[in-house]
Amino acid sequence: MTVDQTENKTVIHIESVRKTYRKGDVDVTPLNHANLTVQTGEFLVLMGPSGSGKSTLLNLIAGIDKPNSGQVIVDNQNITQWPETRLTVWRRRAIGYIFQQFNLMPVLTAYENVELPLLLLPITRQKRRQLVGTALELVGLSDRADHYPRQLSGGQEQRVAIAQAIATDPKMILADEPTGALDSESAATVLDLLRQLNQRFGKTIVMVTHDHQAARFSTRILHLEKGRFVDTPEAPLKALSSVDAAEATP
Amino acid sequence: MMLKLVFRNLMRRPLRTVLTTLTVAAAVLVFVCLLAVDGGVRRMVEETGDDAVIIVFERYKACPPYSRLPVHYADQIAQIPGVQEVMPIRFLLSSCQTTTDLVAIHGIEPDKFRYFRNIKVSDDDYNSFANERGAAMVGRATANRYGWQVGDTVTLQELRGVSFVVRGIFDAPGSSLESVILVDRHFLEYSINQVGVATMFTVLLEDVGHMDEVSREIDTMFANYPAQTRSGPEKSFITGNIEEFMHMVRFSQIVAYLALVLVLVAVSNSISMSVRERLREMALLRTRGFTQGMVVRLILYESVTGAVTASVTGIVLAALILSYGQFAIGVEGYTITPYLSIKIVLLALLAGTFLGFFGSILPAIHGTRQPIVTALREVN
């Protein structure tokens, strides 16, 4: 995994984004002219009540959803109007997405799940094996490579999902309530992993969470309410930045 | 890796996969068997009929094998210019109806028979047969069906108690002759007390180009005789005689194709359910960088793999049934043995691929057209 050396470079720029969809007979507007800028290497936490637009924002950044208006610029590329196929191909290298419900393929082993996105890259089998090994080692699950998701605990499943998300060495990691379905111990492990990815490997992370404990690893917290950012409190983790990332246990 | 994914997805719901596979396999089995009957008919006509041979039956007989013509017609036919050889044949059949249990004896003239028919048998066996009154040459299919061997003495009570000794077993793949018992015509005539009566004549020509001309001349020659004749090229004659049966075969083929369409609906339904259950996984694959086309292809591979496997199962089962069942259908005195040709096997495989492809293409496209977010939200 490479370390992103770029500093203070805007990697995500959301400009006046509005997103509306229909739910039953009601028009829902999870994002209403929201603006956001994220710098390379940030660990941004998005908080807010359910339905405030946090996950929608992540989906827009990942290009798996499109805004009704506004611009989504990721890594200096305006992806707002890209067709689906272009977005899909772009996501392979650009985005690592972590879901609350892990979303692993139940019929594939941990190793195969991590290998899945690598199959789409023009790399040799040997290189692929090496990358899967590295990713599993990083999340501390080398010894569970042959296990199927049903044979893993929730925390282990989420760690495999993280390994899958980072295997392609994406520039940024988007995590949608990654600890939401985990017990506190597993949640701590997962958060520590994310912190490592941010601090040790310089990955830009945007994480949605309800958990204030989870937020303490961030470099910045933003609150969303009714589709708009309501405040930008001080990063709570200035103190943590001095912690040597190498000391963190995956 | 992708093959693993395809295989494991197939095995995800074993019961559903097995039931769908059995449905396709059963449809292909029926399809293959019906096509094999058609294949058998074509092969029989091809192998039994000879382009250079005219056959002569009694006119106005609904079932040609029941025709009765005086044997002495042969001498008059032989006088017609362009005729090289004439052989009267006497048939003795267990039934003239369409049956699966036809026993047919052909009384022939051993010294002429090989001019007209190509059978595979050793010269020694043939000579034993030709030189012994009461000897018979038995087609392989009949010998296998009844378990007869060289040296056996056989009495057929259902055929007027005709009794003979098996002196040889011959092969004539695909030909109706494979189900026939050949005996000396004179011997047969005396056995059934009908001397001088032939069922038909086979007429070998010097020049195939005179086929129609000679046929007309034969029929004109006996136009004023008590037993009038109907002559024609052997292949078209056979085809004409079994026409009704061919209509039935064609109709059953239409039913077989309709059965495939029904199975297509069943496959499509099964794939639809499978896709519906995996919308989230398909959305996940797209999130991880798989294009819509790639996800559609994955589902197609899955479906086609299953359908082709089922087709192979159906083909193998059909081959076993046709092979061990030793089915033979007697029609108007001709015996049709279902024939599983390479063409039919390929057609059945194509039908399986067709079922797999067209049964899954719509569900696959429908499943991947759903927006990723909707698919994730729906199940989450």
HADDOCK unambig.tbl for C-alpha pairs under 7 A between the chains (distance, minus, plus):
assign (segid A and resid 64 and name CA) (segid B and resid 287 and name CA) 6.92 0.50 0.50
assign (segid A and resid 64 and name CA) (segid B and resid 372 and name CA) 6.06 0.50 0.50
assign (segid A and resid 64 and name CA) (segid B and resid 373 and name CA) 6.49 0.50 0.50
assign (segid A and resid 65 and name CA) (segid B and resid 373 and name CA) 6.44 0.50 0.50
assign (segid A and resid 85 and name CA) (segid B and resid 291 and name CA) 5.84 0.50 0.50
assign (segid A and resid 88 and name CA) (segid B and resid 286 and name CA) 6.60 0.50 0.50
assign (segid A and resid 88 and name CA) (segid B and resid 287 and name CA) 6.97 0.50 0.50
assign (segid A and resid 88 and name CA) (segid B and resid 289 and name CA) 4.85 0.50 0.50
assign (segid A and resid 88 and name CA) (segid B and resid 290 and name CA) 6.59 0.50 0.50
assign (segid A and resid 88 and name CA) (segid B and resid 291 and name CA) 5.96 0.50 0.50
assign (segid A and resid 89 and name CA) (segid B and resid 289 and name CA) 5.62 0.50 0.50
assign (segid A and resid 91 and name CA) (segid B and resid 289 and name CA) 5.81 0.50 0.50
assign (segid A and resid 92 and name CA) (segid B and resid 288 and name CA) 6.14 0.50 0.50
assign (segid A and resid 92 and name CA) (segid B and resid 289 and name CA) 4.72 0.50 0.50
assign (segid A and resid 103 and name CA) (segid B and resid 284 and name CA) 6.90 0.50 0.50
assign (segid A and resid 105 and name CA) (segid B and resid 281 and name CA) 6.68 0.50 0.50
assign (segid A and resid 107 and name CA) (segid B and resid 8 and name CA) 5.94 0.50 0.50
assign (segid A and resid 107 and name CA) (segid B and resid 9 and name CA) 6.73 0.50 0.50
assign (segid A and resid 117 and name CA) (segid B and resid 288 and name CA) 5.74 0.50 0.50
assign (segid A and resid 117 and name CA) (segid B and resid 289 and name CA) 6.63 0.50 0.50
